[in-house]
Amino acid sequence: MTRLYASAGAVVVTGVAAPQLLLLEQTRVTGERQTVAPKGRLELGEAPLAAAFREVTEESGLTGLHYAGYLGREQYQFTDRDSTPAAKTVDWFLLTTDDTTTAAHIGEGFTEARWLSPAEAAAAASHTGFVAFLDRAASITAWRSDGPLPFSTTLDHAVRDTASAAGPLLAPHPAAGLAVCGSAARGDFVDGWSDIDLIAYGLPHNDEVADTLTALVRDTAARLDTSISLHIAGPDGRRQPAAGPLYDTKLHTALRRIGTDVAVIAGAAPTIQPPALQHPDTLAAMTALQTFAADRTTQPVRDTPARRNRARRILSVTCSVARLFALTTDEQADLRLPALIDLLGQRYADAPIRQLLSGYDTFRRAGATDLDTAEHLAAHAADAIDDLIHRHTPAASR
């Protein structure tokens, strides 16, 4: 029988202009020396996000930490000290700090805290499997440096405050949890433009905790003046209350990507096993999103906030279409915009949606403030989506 361990840790970065990443020098009880990032096992009832913050503070002495995104889950096997086979998962988060004052925890063998450039950190890390998470952190930071686009303090407060309040609510339900997804997990959240998307799961039907969570999210959104959505997954993984197959497809997709770019922030990991994404379901969802974009494009608007919201919604569903396309090639595909643009370039280099997403990526890196640019891109979205659907539809189905 394999012994299972669950841990969490963080790559801590200082800003976006000239980022430095935190690594720790450690001498283990075996005498082995290694260069690692802060991480450790989850305590009883502790969610990965809380564990990541706790471990960074305990091992490095840093306290002024902020949530910036999720880097994914590392998994590996080893043999325990008593020769029992063991497997470990490590959920890695991206945290930021403005205060680089550290105090390595000598009691656990940490001898020095080092701030390194992304290239230096990748070269110094002792474990090759961890380098991918360092690279992902560096890529997210580099994407934001073009603007420069600072990491969002609003996102930090929203995610941490919601997670902290949700934990006690979910405790009576051992299979229930709360996860963050979308740009709020991928590290490309843009203040004033992006939504914070949350998923709750594992709650019994008609349980009052769902209503309490909904009210909590609504109050947090109002207090922080930001948009936060909460989707409730029933025991079968379908959205509660029912909202139709499109929403079920999106919810199933997010639940399957926990550990990839969807992170548990309160409660337990899900036991729900959503069905695999099928090509007909993907095409149906893409078609429904194209209809939404076409309808919204012709919708009259009267003021600047309405214009901005219309463009934002249209461009959001355009990204959703591209992500559904990407998932048909690889269910673990990187769904950040630059990766989608690269994938489209490999498959359909001349597709209009590729050029549109490239313009949208530039718009977001610059802070998503130029409404004329957003509206120009949104005006072409429905046609670009239709073109991709046509390319992606099997000839026999046309």
N, C-alpha and C positions, 0 to 999 in steps of 0.2 A: 504494500500500500504506500502511495506517495504522500508525504507530508506537505501541506500547502501553507504558504506564507503570503500575506498581503502587505505591501509597503507603499510609501509615497515619498516623494522628494521634489526638489525644485532646482531649476536653473535660475539663478538670480542675476539680473542684468542692471547696469547703471545707465538709464536713459537711452537715447537713440542716436545722438550726434557722434559720440566717440565711445561706444559701449564697451564695458568691461564685464566679464563673467566671473562668478565666484566659484573657485574650486578649493578643496581642503586637502592638506597633506595629512595622512594618517599612517600610524604604525600599529598594525594589528597584534593581537596577543601571540600570534605565531612568529612575529618578527617581520612579517611581510610589510613593505612600504607601498603605499598606493596614493594616487591622486584622484579624488572623487568629489561628487557633488553631495550636498546634505540630503540624507534620506534615512528612513527607518520604518519599523513595523507600525501598523495601525493598532492603536489601543482598542480595548473592547468598546464597541458601539461607535467608534470614531470613523468619520468619513475621510476619504483620501485628501480632500482639500484642507481640512483642519489639520490633518497629520503633516502635510507638507509644510505649512506655516510653523507648526510646533517644532518639527525637526530642524528647520533652518535656524530658528532662534536658539534651540538647545545646542546645536553643534557649532554654530558660528558666532553666536552672540548678537546677531542682527535682530532688531525689533521694528524698525520703520519699513515694513514690507507691504507691498501692494500686489493684488492679483492682476495679471495681464493676459493670461490665456492658458491653454492646456496643450501639452506637447505629445501626449499619447502614453501608451502602456508598454513597458518593457516586460518580457517574459523569458525566464530561463530555468533550467534544471540543474541540480547539483546534488551532492551527497552530504548529508548532515554529519555532525561530529560522531554520532552513534552509528554511522553507516546506513542510516535510513535514507532511501531516495526522497528528494524534496524538490518542490517547484515553487518559484516565487514570481509574483507580479509586482511591478513598481509603476505606479501612476506618477508621471512627471508633469509638473506645472511650471509655468513661466511666471516668475515674480520679479518685481522691480523695487529699487530702493534709491533714495537720494543720499543716504548716510552709509558710507563704506567702512565705518568703524567696526572692527570685528574683535572677537575674543574666542579663539578656538577652544573647544571643550577638551581639556587635557585628559579628563577622566575616561574618555572613550578613545584615547589614543590620537586625537587630533593635535598636531603640532604647529600648524601654520594655516592661515587663510590667505589665499592668493587671488588677486584681481588680475585677470588676463584678457587680452584681446580674443575675439572669437577664434582666430587661427591658432593662437598660442594655447587656448583651452583645448581645442581639438587635438593638438599635438601632445599635450600633457596628460590627458585623461588616460587612466590605466586600463579601462575596460572598453574594448572596441565597440561592443554593442551599444554603449552609452553615447558614442560620438554622434549617432544619428539624431539624438535629442538635442545635443549641443548645436548641431547644424541647423535643426529646425528653429531653435531659439534665435540663432544668428540670422536666419532667413527672414523671420518675422520682424526682427529689429531692423534689418536692412531695408525691408519694405517700408517701414515707417520713417526711416531716416531721410528719404527723398524730399518729404514735405518741408521741413520735418513735421511729423505727426506724432505728438507725444502720446504716451500710454494714458488711457482714460482713468481719472480718479473716480468719475461717476460709475464706471463699470466695476471698479474695485469695491466701492461701497455697496452697490446693488447686489453683487454676487455674494460678498461676505456677509452682509446684513441678512439677506434672505436665507442663506445657508445656516447661519447661527440661529435664526428664529425657527426655521423648519425642522432642525434636528430634534428638539423635544416633542414636536407635534407628531413626527414620524416614529418615534421610539416605541410606541405600543404596537406597531406593525413591523415585525422583523424583516418582512420581504419588501417593504416600501422604501422608496428613495426619491431623490430629486437630482436632476442632471441639468447641466447647462450645455447648450449647443449653438450652432450658427457662428456668426462672427465673434460673439462673446466668448466662445471657446477657441476659435481658430487663431485669435490674436490680431485680427484685422478690424476690430471694432472702431467705428468712427463716431465721435461725439456729435449729437444733433442729427445724425443720419441713420445709424444702425439701431436695430431693435435688440433687446436682450431676450433670448428665447430660452425658456425653461420647460422641462418635462417632468411630471410626477407620475409615478407608476407603483404598482403593487398594493394599492389601496382597495379594500373591499367596496363593492357597489354601495352607493348611497351612504358612504361614510362621511361624517361631518368634517373630518380632517381635510377633505378636498375643498369644502367651502371655506374653511379657515385659511388654507393655503392660498386660495384665490383672493380672499380679502387681504391677506398679508402682502401678496404681490402687488395688488392694486394700490395699497397704502404706500408701499415702498416706491412705486413708480411716481405717485403724486408727490411724495416728499422730495425725491431726487429730480423731479421734472424730466423724466426720461420714459421711453416706451419699453415696457416689460410684458411679455406674453407668457402665459402658463398653459400648457396643454396637458390634460389628464389622460393617461392611458389606463384603460380598464384591464381586468385580468387576462383578456384575450389580446391585449396590445392595441385595441381599437380606441379611437378617441371618444372620450366621454365628456359631455353628451355627444351623441352621434352627429357627425358633420359631413359624412359622405366619403366615397372611396379615395378621392384625391388627398384628403387630410389623413386618412388611414395609411396611405402609401408613404406620405412624408413622415408620419410618426413611426411607422415600422422601420423606415430607413434610418432615422435618428437612433432608435433603440438598438439597431444592429451595429451602430458605429460607436457605442460606448466602449472606451478604451482606444479608439482611433482619434476622433476629434469631437467626442461628446464625453463630458466628465461628470462623475458622481460628486456632488457637492454636499449632500446631506443624506442620511439614512444608508441603506444597503444597496449593493449592486443588484440589477434586475434579474429575476429568474424567468421573465417572459422570453419566449423564443419566437420572434415574429417570423412569418413566412419569408422565404427568399424572394428577392425582387425578380419578377418575370417580365420578359420583353413586352407582352401585350399590356401589362399594367403600366409599364414605363411610358409606352406610347400614349395610352389613355390619359395619364397624368400630364404629359407634355402637351397634349392637345387641349386639355382643360385649362392649362396655364396660358396657352396661346390665345384661347378665347377670352380669358380674363384680361390679358394685355390689350387685345384688340378693342374690347369693350371700354376699358379705362382710357385708351387713347382718344376716343371720341367723346368722352364724358366732359361736359362743360364745367369749368371751374371759375370762381369769382375773385379769389384773392390769392396773395402770394403763399400763405400756408397751404392752401388747397392745391395750388400748382405744385408745390414742393412735394406734398404727400402723394399726389398722383404720379409724378415722375419716379419717386422713391419706390412705390409699390410696383410699378411696371418694370423697373430695372431689377428689383428683387426677384420677381418671378422669372425674369430672363436668366438670372443666375441659377435659379432653381432648375430650370430646363436644362441648362448646361451641366449641372451637377447630376441630374438624373441620367443624362447621356453618359457622363463619365462613369457612373456606377454600373452601367451595362458592360463596360469593358473591364472594370476591376472594382469589386465591392469595397476594397480598402483604398481606393484612389485618393490622392491628395485633392481636396476640394477647394483649396484657396484659389482665388482668381488667377494668379500667374500660372498655376499648374493647369487650370482648365484651359487657358489660352494656349499653353504648350501642347496639351493633348489634342485640342482642335486643330492645331497646326500640323500635327502628325497625321490626323485622319482626313480632315477637310480644310486644307490650308486656305482655300479661297472662300470659305463660308462667311457670309456677312456677319453672323453672330460672333465670329472670332474678332473681327475688327471692332464691333460694337463693344465687346467685353474689354478689349484692350483700352479703348477710350474711357470706359467706365472705371477700369483699374486706375488709370491716371487721375481721373476725377476724384476718386476716393483717397488716393495718396496725398492729394493736395488739400484734403480736408472737407471735400464734398460741399463746397460753398457756392460754386458757380451754377446758379439755377438754369441759365440759358443752355449751358452745356448738358445738364441733366435732361432737360426737355428735348433737346435735339436728339440725344441718344434714345430717349424713350419713344420718340415719334417713329423710330425705325425698328423698334423691338418686335412688334407683332409679326412683321414680314420676315425678320431674321429668324425668329422662332419657327415660323412656318417652313422656311427653307431647310432648317436643320431637321425638322420632323420628316420632310420629304426625303432627305438624304438618308435618314436613319430607318425609314420604313422599308421592310423587306419587299423586293419587287413583286413577289407573289401576292402581297397584301394590297398593292395599289390598284 
